[in-house]
Amino acid sequence: MSKKDLVFIFGLTLLMGVIWAVGEVVTGIWIKVPHKFHIVWLVGIVAVTLAVSVWHSVIEDESGLKDPKKEKYERKKNKRKKQ
């Protein structure tokens, strides 16, 4: 796991924690909701966090499969075609 992945996971966790806390405050003070809503809200936030994290890891895995030397060769080849 790279530093970039750790920073992404840490930032995502902080963001979702803030969203969860704001939702709890809003539903606790201004909007009257059933007591079970707080459990559903927590499960929803955790599910969204996990989904975004998995999606990000899949995107990162696909980018790691590309060979840097082959990409450099393709860029040079495309540059020559344009000229």
TAGI-V420325 format. One record per backbone hydrogen bond with DSSP energy under -1.0 kcal/mol. NH is the residue of the N-H (numbers start at 0). CO is the residue of the C=O. If there is no record, write none. Layout:
nh & co
NH & CO
NH & CO
This chain:
nh & co
5 & 1
6 & 2
7 & 3
8 & 4
9 & 5
10 & 6
11 & 7
12 & 8
13 & 9
14 & 10
15 & 11
16 & 12
17 & 13
18 & 14
19 & 15
20 & 16
21 & 17
22 & 18
23 & 19
24 & 20
25 & 21
26 & 22
27 & 23
28 & 24
29 & 25
30 & 25
36 & 33
39 & 35
40 & 36
41 & 37
42 & 38
43 & 39
44 & 40
45 & 41
46 & 42
47 & 43
48 & 44
49 & 45
50 & 46
51 & 47
52 & 48
53 & 49
54 & 50
55 & 51
56 & 52
57 & 53
58 & 54
59 & 55
60 & 56
61 & 57
62 & 58
63 & 59
70 & 66
71 & 67
72 & 68
73 & 69
74 & 70
75 & 71
76 & 72
77 & 73
78 & 74
79 & 75
80 & 76
81 & 77
82 & 78
